[in-house]
Amino acid sequence: MNRITTLSVLAWTILGISPVLAADANHSEQLHQQQCLSCHNLTVYTRPDHFVTNLGALRRQVTRCEAPTNANWTDEDMNGVIDYLNSNFYHFPAQ
């Protein structure tokens, strides 16, 4: 393991975050950046009149948006993007 990788693993460990989970979060953010932001910007999540009001609605909306972008996400990718959006914008409780 090189020095940078070792330091990264150490930092994630100190913060209590698994390096694997951090990599998954980065991957989900990249998927979001590539696919979701090709149609709209971040204000869609924060505007007062958004119609995504719970985790189920968020899941339905991401599913609805995934098809026209030809993302071809796996279930893991889809769940990761939903988790990314919920963690960073919506903060809905788990259902």
SEGUTI-546793 format. One line per field, with one value per atom (N, C-alpha, C): chain; residue in one letter; atom name; x, y, z. Coordinates in Angstrom, 2 decimals. Layout:
ch = A; ...
aa = a; ...
at = CA; ...
east = X; ...
north = Y; ...
up = Z; ...
end
This chain:
ch = A; A; A; A; A; A; A; A; A; A; A; A; A; A; A; A; A; A; A; A; A; A; A; A; A; A; A; A; A; A; A; A; A; A; A; A; A; A; A; A; A; A; A; A; A; A; A; A; A; A; A; A; A; A; A; A; A; A; A; A; A; A; A; A; A; A; A; A; A; A; A; A; A; A; A; A; A; A; A; A; A; A; A; A; A; A; A; A; A; A; A; A; A; A; A; A; A; A; A; A; A; A; A; A; A; A; A; A; A; A; A; A; A; A; A; A; A; A; A; A; A; A; A; A; A; A; A; A; A; A; A; A; A; A; A; A; A; A; A; A; A; A; A; A; A; A; A; A; A; A; A; A; A; A; A; A; A; A; A; A; A; A; A; A; A; A; A; A; A; A; A; A; A; A; A; A; A; A; A; A; A; A; A; A; A; A; A; A; A; A; A; A; A; A; A; A; A; A; A; A; A; A; A; A; A; A; A; A; A; A; A; A; A; A; A; A; A; A; A; A; A; A; A; A; A; A; A; A; A; A; A; A; A; A; A; A; A; A; A; A; A; A; A; A; A; A; A; A; A; A; A; A; A; A; A; A; A; A; A; A; A; A; A; A; A; A; A; A; A; A; A; A; A; A; A; A; A; A; A; A; A; A; A; A; A
aa = m; m; m; n; n; n; r; r; r; i; i; i; t; t; t; t; t; t; l; l; l; s; s; s; v; v; v; l; l; l; a; a; a; w; w; w; t; t; t; i; i; i; l; l; l; g; g; g; i; i; i; s; s; s; p; p; p; v; v; v; l; l; l; a; a; a; a; a; a; d; d; d; a; a; a; n; n; n; h; h; h; s; s; s; e; e; e; q; q; q; l; l; l; h; h; h; q; q; q; q; q; q; q; q; q; c; c; c; l; l; l; s; s; s; c; c; c; h; h; h; n; n; n; l; l; l; t; t; t; v; v; v; y; y; y; t; t; t; r; r; r; p; p; p; d; d; d; h; h; h; f; f; f; v; v; v; t; t; t; n; n; n; l; l; l; g; g; g; a; a; a; l; l; l; r; r; r; r; r; r; q; q; q; v; v; v; t; t; t; r; r; r; c; c; c; e; e; e; a; a; a; p; p; p; t; t; t; n; n; n; a; a; a; n; n; n; w; w; w; t; t; t; d; d; d; e; e; e; d; d; d; m; m; m; n; n; n; g; g; g; v; v; v; i; i; i; d; d; d; y; y; y; l; l; l; n; n; n; s; s; s; n; n; n; f; f; f; y; y; y; h; h; h; f; f; f; p; p; p; a; a; a; q; q; q
at = N; CA; C; N; CA; C; N; CA; C; N; CA; C; N; CA; C; N; CA; C; N; CA; C; N; CA; C; N; CA; C; N; CA; C; N; CA; C; N; CA; C; N; CA; C; N; CA; C; N; CA; C; N; CA; C; N; CA; C; N; CA; C; N; CA; C; N; CA; C; N; CA; C; N; CA; C; N; CA; C; N; CA; C; N; CA; C; N; CA; C; N; CA; C; N; CA; C; N; CA; C; N; CA; C; N; CA; C; N; CA; C; N; CA; C; N; CA; C; N; CA; C; N; CA; C; N; CA; C; N; CA; C; N; CA; C; N; CA; C; N; CA; C; N; CA; C; N; CA; C; N; CA; C; N; CA; C; N; CA; C; N; CA; C; N; CA; C; N; CA; C; N; CA; C; N; CA; C; N; CA; C; N; CA; C; N; CA; C; N; CA; C; N; CA; C; N; CA; C; N; CA; C; N; CA; C; N; CA; C; N; CA; C; N; CA; C; N; CA; C; N; CA; C; N; CA; C; N; CA; C; N; CA; C; N; CA; C; N; CA; C; N; CA; C; N; CA; C; N; CA; C; N; CA; C; N; CA; C; N; CA; C; N; CA; C; N; CA; C; N; CA; C; N; CA; C; N; CA; C; N; CA; C; N; CA; C; N; CA; C; N; CA; C; N; CA; C; N; CA; C; N; CA; C; N; CA; C; N; CA; C; N; CA; C; N; CA; C; N; CA; C; N; CA; C; N; CA; C; N; CA; C
east = 0.85; 0.00; 0.90; 0.57; 1.40; 1.03; 1.84; 1.67; 0.32; -0.09; -1.36; -2.53; -2.52; -3.58; -3.61; -2.45; -2.38; -2.94; -2.58; -3.09; -4.59; -5.09; -6.54; -7.30; -6.81; -7.45; -7.41; -6.29; -6.17; -7.15; -7.26; -8.18; -9.62; -10.01; -11.39; -11.65; -10.65; -10.80; -10.98; -10.18; -10.30; -11.68; -12.20; -13.52; -14.65; -14.29; -15.30; -16.04; -15.43; -16.07; -15.23; -15.87; -15.18; -14.70; -13.45; -12.99; -13.89; -14.47; -15.37; -16.62; -17.19; -18.38; -18.06; -16.89; -16.48; -16.37; -15.81; -15.69; -17.07; -17.99; -19.36; -20.04; -19.84; -20.43; -19.87; -18.58; -17.96; -18.52; -18.70; -19.26; -20.69; -21.48; -22.87; -22.91; -22.02; -21.97; -21.58; -20.64; -20.24; -21.40; -22.15; -23.32; -24.31; -24.54; -25.44; -24.94; -23.67; -23.09; -23.25; -22.98; -23.01; -24.42; -25.35; -26.68; -27.69; -27.83; -28.90; -28.67; -27.43; -27.14; -27.07; -27.25; -27.33; -28.68; -29.69; -31.02; -31.40; -30.88; -31.25; -30.09; -30.24; -29.19; -29.65; -28.81; -29.08; -30.29; -30.75; -31.90; -33.18; -33.22; -34.41; -34.64; -33.59; -33.72; -34.08; -33.80; -33.95; -35.06; -35.67; -36.73; -37.93; -38.64; -39.73; -40.89; -41.10; -42.26; -41.94; -40.82; -40.52; -41.55; -41.82; -42.87; -42.34; -41.05; -40.47; -40.54; -41.46; -41.71; -41.42; -40.98; -40.61; -39.69; -39.14; -38.16; -38.77; -40.01; -40.68; -40.82; -41.18; -41.30; -39.94; -38.90; -37.56; -37.17; -37.44; -37.13; -37.89; -39.16; -39.96; -39.41; -39.02; -38.52; -37.18; -36.28; -34.99; -35.20; -36.12; -36.44; -37.01; -37.89; -38.49; -37.44; -36.48; -35.45; -34.36; -34.14; -33.04; -33.24; -34.45; -34.71; -34.41; -34.93; -34.67; -33.21; -32.42; -31.01; -30.16; -30.81; -30.09; -28.94; -29.14; -28.09; -27.78; -28.78; -28.59; -27.92; -28.42; -27.86; -28.27; -27.39; -27.73; -28.59; -29.18; -29.95; -29.05; -27.81; -26.85; -26.57; -26.42; -26.22; -27.43; -28.61; -29.85; -29.96; -29.75; -29.82; -28.76; -27.58; -26.51; -26.86; -27.44; -27.84; -28.96; -29.91; -30.99; -30.41; -29.50; -28.85; -28.08; -27.37; -26.61; -27.55; -28.64; -29.59; -30.22; -30.60; -31.24; -30.25; -29.04; -28.03; -27.64; -27.61; -27.10; -28.16; -29.40; -30.43; -31.71; -32.26; -33.60; -33.65; -32.84; -32.78; -34.08; -34.68; -35.88; -35.47; -36.33; -36.03; -36.20; -35.47; -35.57; -36.97; -37.45; -38.80; -38.70
north = -1.16; 0.00; 1.23; 2.19; 3.39; 4.32; 5.34; 6.22; 6.96; 7.43; 8.16; 7.25; 6.04; 5.09; 4.77; 4.56; 4.26; 5.41; 6.64; 7.81; 7.95; 7.67; 7.76; 6.75; 5.52; 4.47; 4.87; 5.38; 5.81; 6.94; 7.92; 9.04; 8.56; 7.69; 7.17; 6.36; 5.62; 4.82; 5.72; 6.77; 7.71; 8.35; 8.67; 9.28; 8.27; 6.99; 5.95; 5.57; 5.82; 5.51; 4.45; 3.42; 2.38; 2.94; 2.64; 3.08; 2.56; 1.39; 0.83; 1.69; 2.07; 2.93; 4.28; 4.81; 6.09; 5.97; 4.87; 4.66; 4.54; 3.84; 3.71; 5.07; 5.89; 7.23; 8.07; 7.97; 8.71; 8.25; 6.94; 6.38; 6.89; 6.89; 7.36; 8.85; 9.63; 11.04; 11.24; 10.43; 10.52; 10.16; 9.11; 8.74; 9.89; 10.50; 11.64; 12.78; 13.09; 14.19; 13.93; 12.69; 12.35; 12.30; 11.73; 11.48; 12.54; 12.77; 13.66; 15.10; 15.55; 16.94; 17.22; 16.18; 16.41; 17.02; 16.88; 17.41; 18.60; 18.67; 19.77; 20.07; 21.16; 21.52; 21.21; 21.52; 21.15; 21.84; 22.94; 23.64; 22.82; 21.81; 20.96; 20.25; 20.05; 19.36; 20.31; 21.58; 22.51; 23.54; 23.55; 24.54; 24.22; 25.24; 25.03; 24.20; 24.18; 23.48; 22.08; 21.47; 20.14; 19.13; 18.15; 17.18; 15.89; 15.81; 14.67; 14.99; 14.32; 14.66; 13.51; 12.37; 11.25; 10.32; 9.34; 8.45; 7.63; 7.21; 6.47; 7.32; 8.58; 9.49; 9.74; 9.81; 9.98; 8.78; 7.60; 6.36; 6.34; 6.69; 6.70; 7.72; 8.89; 9.93; 9.53; 8.97; 8.54; 7.44; 6.52; 5.45; 6.03; 6.99; 7.64; 8.38; 9.00; 9.78; 8.91; 7.75; 6.89; 6.41; 6.05; 5.48; 6.44; 7.67; 8.55; 8.96; 8.83; 9.19; 8.03; 6.87; 5.66; 5.32; 5.52; 5.28; 3.80; 2.95; 1.50; 1.17; 1.79; 1.55; 0.19; -0.40; -1.61; -1.20; -2.17; -1.87; -1.19; -1.64; -1.05; 0.42; 0.70; 2.08; 2.95; 2.43; 3.16; 3.48; 2.47; 2.67; 3.65; 3.59; 4.51; 5.95; 6.19; 7.55; 8.04; 7.19; 7.57; 7.92; 7.10; 7.39; 8.70; 8.93; 10.17; 11.37; 11.32; 12.44; 12.65; 11.57; 11.70; 12.25; 11.77; 12.21; 13.66; 14.11; 15.44; 16.52; 16.12; 17.12; 16.94; 15.74; 15.57; 15.24; 14.33; 13.92; 13.27; 12.45; 11.72; 10.56; 10.23; 9.06; 7.78; 6.74; 5.44; 4.90; 4.20; 3.62; 2.15
up = 0.00; 0.00; 0.00; -0.86; -0.88; 0.28; 0.48; 1.63; 1.61; 0.44; 0.34; 0.67; 0.15; 0.44; 1.93; 2.51; 3.94; 4.76; 4.40; 5.12; 4.94; 3.75; 3.50; 4.35; 4.39; 5.19; 6.66; 7.11; 8.50; 8.81; 7.93; 8.14; 8.20; 7.29; 7.29; 8.56; 9.01; 10.22; 11.44; 11.53; 12.64; 12.65; 11.49; 11.39; 11.60; 11.68; 11.89; 10.63; 9.48; 8.20; 7.50; 7.07; 6.32; 4.99; 4.58; 3.26; 2.14; 2.32; 1.31; 1.21; 2.37; 2.35; 1.74; 2.04; 1.45; -0.06; -0.54; -1.98; -2.61; -1.94; -2.44; -2.51; -1.47; -1.46; -2.60; -2.84; -3.94; -5.28; -5.43; -6.66; -6.88; -5.82; -5.91; -6.28; -5.69; -6.03; -7.50; -7.99; -9.39; -10.32; -9.97; -10.78; -10.82; -9.68; -9.61; -10.49; -10.37; -11.16; -12.66; -13.07; -14.50; -15.06; -14.33; -14.88; -14.47; -13.19; -12.71; -13.11; -13.00; -13.30; -14.80; -15.61; -17.06; -17.44; -16.56; -16.83; -15.95; -14.77; -13.86; -12.92; -12.16; -11.21; -9.78; -8.83; -7.44; -6.83; -7.40; -6.82; -6.87; -7.71; -7.78; -6.44; -5.67; -4.38; -3.24; -3.42; -2.31; -2.52; -3.66; -3.89; -2.98; -2.56; -1.59; -2.12; -3.43; -3.98; -4.51; -4.06; -4.59; -4.12; -4.97; -4.67; -4.07; -3.85; -3.15; -1.66; -0.96; 0.44; 1.42; 0.88; 1.75; 0.97; 1.65; 1.03; -0.11; 0.03; -1.05; -2.31; -2.13; -3.27; -3.91; -3.09; -3.63; -4.47; -3.97; -4.72; -6.05; -6.03; -7.26; -8.26; -7.76; -8.66; -9.29; -8.50; -9.05; -10.07; -9.78; -10.72; -12.01; -11.89; -13.06; -13.88; -13.23; -13.94; -14.56; -14.00; -14.46; -15.90; -16.25; -17.58; -18.73; -18.72; -19.87; -20.03; -18.98; -19.08; -19.60; -19.79; -20.22; -19.29; -18.00; -17.02; -16.87; -17.01; -16.84; -15.52; -14.44; -13.12; -12.59; -11.81; -11.07; -9.88; -9.21; -7.99; -6.96; -6.87; -5.94; -6.30; -7.59; -8.04; -7.68; -7.96; -7.69; -6.20; -5.37; -3.93; -3.45; -4.03; -3.67; -3.99; -5.16; -5.54; -4.63; -4.33; -3.42; -2.05; -1.55; -0.27; -0.33; -1.44; -1.61; -1.54; -2.31; -2.32; -0.95; -0.30; 1.00; 2.04; 2.03; 3.00; 2.80; 1.56; 1.27; 1.11; 0.83; 0.56; 1.36; 1.39; 1.93; 3.42; 3.86; 5.28; 5.76; 4.92; 5.32; 6.23; 7.21; 8.03; 7.22; 7.60; 6.92; 7.11; 6.09; 6.17; 6.50
end
